Amino acid sequence: MKAIIKSACLVLTGSLLLQSCSKFEEINNDPNSASEGQVEVEYAINGSITGAQMNPDVAERSFVLYWKTAGRQHRQGGLSSGGYDDGWTSAYYNQVSGWLNGINLAIELAEKRMADNSAKPHTKNLLQVARIWRAYLLSEASDNFGPLPIEAFQSKNPEFNSVKEVYYYILKELTEAVAAIDESVANPDGLSNFDPAYGYNYAKWVRYANSLRMRLAMRLSEVDTEKAKTEFEAAVATGKLITEADHIFKVQEKPGWDDLTGVMSREWNAQLLSATLNNLYVGLGGIPSQQQLPDSLHKYIKPADYVGLKFANHMASMTNDPVAGYWFDGLQQTIDPRAYKTFIVPGQFNNPDFSPYPTYTNDAKTVKRNMDGFGEVNASFTWNAATTGDWGEKGAKNFLYTYPGTNPRLAQRFRNSTSQRIFFAPWETYFLMAEAAVRGWATPVSAQNAYETGVSKSFEYWGVTQFLSTYLASQDYNRAGTSVRWTHTTEPGATHAMNYIDAYTKAPGTANILYPSNTLYKNGTVKNDALTKIITQKFIAQVPWLPLEAWSDQRRLGLPFYENPAIERPLPNLPALNAGNYMTSDIRFFPQRLRYPSGLPNSNAEGYQQAVSLLEGADAVLTPLWWAKH
């Protein structure tokens, strides 16, 4: 046992709390100072949950540069254009392996105590909590890489399992763990301090496990329908789900440089609004900006039929972003009311949520930039989001499109390590039920009721419930051609006329702006059906805490609409995307997974070959996972 404990502490350096490892080391250093029974299960659980909040080094690379980028929750190149960094991946792989080692230590300790009759009244419940958390960690790791060795984190030779096997295993674990929890067990004083999410409130852990089971069952909807349906219906039938704000699985962040430091806290990352998200925001819900913004900004609001200044020589056009080539020199007439809460208008320095990052430069407050061959442009009180990709010579002359001070950027509340990181919230439960009901699965509420409740729960989180009734009744299309109202399923026309001004000649003009054809979903013929509405709202609601889920939904369904990266010059990591097909959507144009770290084939060549064989494709960013849309 001492060897196991010592090994776990070494693996989890930086993850376990100092108190936990000091208890372990006390026993290792002086066997007479404490008995084996003084090593507590809750220390290992606490260490694993805390470690999974990610120290800033890992968070910047995995949560921000990988998940938020692939999930289009902000504008960033790299993975969104097929890029990859082995160092970033190795750091995450090593960390998630450590978190799994820690939680397996907790399970092993608990099982040993129960076997030798030294367990405390709450030990069995802690065992189930550990199994639930392990299920989440395995799903997180598998959703990034694919095949995993389920038992590799239990001091056994690592044999890789297929994604299907991983999912069947974790769904079984969640089912059994919930059944074994005794919610009536009273905890001793102080135990709650070792659970940063729920304080060992077992009723809440049950809710989380059931809702997590719903999420993971739905992941299989496109490839294993009967299994997905059976697991989902069983989970939802328990009636014990995350349905209220008090049930949210969340962990408090804190300033500094450790595992609890905010996952989006690194100042040098601008966290710009993405074109994907902006296309969903603009026009959606029918709420005028005039009702959302202070009086001082009303004069910057533009007409609803205005698309902006046309910069033919400074803006990329080789992309299926519907407003490619235009720069919006003002604020939108109508926009989703969560947009101005999540991303702050450039130049709105008096907004308490305006982020001054990076504080070591004046970039955040520099709103005037030059366009080579054009002159200075003032981006104060404008609203723009640029596509990723390669903008070529146009980008080389454009000093606005990726600059911090000239773009809407993530609110400071999410940057300063004072928020609570969310892992699962009520809106997701309801959007999952809405999707299930659309599929004809058994749910306790109708698809419409679940959908509208999901929107309501998101509005509650953002403090914009005063707009809810108007929003839910809106039939206005966003740029992707989707509206909010559940019963409004009329498809938009192919185009809609918009006015613009030529940036160079100042001449006004009219353009027919396309509603993009998302050929990943129903061959691009459907933009406003029930499932598109659900996933659109789910995508918006998950910002900014659940980018991995947003990425997973897009890989699974092809929803919501993701614009292609710009290819003013070819993208070497997306070879299938070219000048002849950039107006269509294709699974080959979007990242599907992370490659395994280079250390894996070196340290476990046989296991690595097994993993690639189970992947049924190359160990590449563009190889789809088993459950993903094919």
Secondary structure, 3 states (H helix, E strand, C coil): CHHHHHHHHHHCCCCCCHHHHHHHHHHHHCCCCCCHHHCCHHHHHHHHHHHCCCCHHHHHHHHHHHHHHHCCCCECCHHHHCCCCHHHHHHHHHHHHHHHHHHHHHHHHHHHHHHCCCCCCCHHHHHHHHHHHHHHHHHHHHHHHCCECCCCCCCCCCCCECHHHHHHHHHHHHHHHHHHCCCCCCCCCCHHHHCCCCCCCHHHHHHHHHHHHHHHHHCCCCCCHHHHHHHHHHHHHCCCCCCCHHHCEEEECCCCCCCCCCCCCCCCCCCECCHHHHHHHECCCCCEHHHCCCHHHHHHECCCCEEEEECCCCCCCCCCCCCCCEECCCECCEECCCHHHHEECCCCCCCCCCCCCCCCCCHHHCCEEEECCCEEEECCCCCCCCCCEECHHHHHCECCCCCHHHCCEECHHHCCCCCEEEEECHHHHHHHHHHHHHCCCCCCCCHHHHHHHHHHHHHHHHCCHHHHHHHHHCCCCCCCCCCCCCCCCCCCCCEEEEEEEECCCCCEEEEEEECCCCCCCHHHCCCCCHHHHHHHHHHHHHCCCCHHHHHHHHHHHCCCCCCCCEECCCCCCCCCCCCCCCCCCCHHHCCCCCCCCCHHHHHCHHHHHHHHHHHCCCCCCCCCCCCCCC
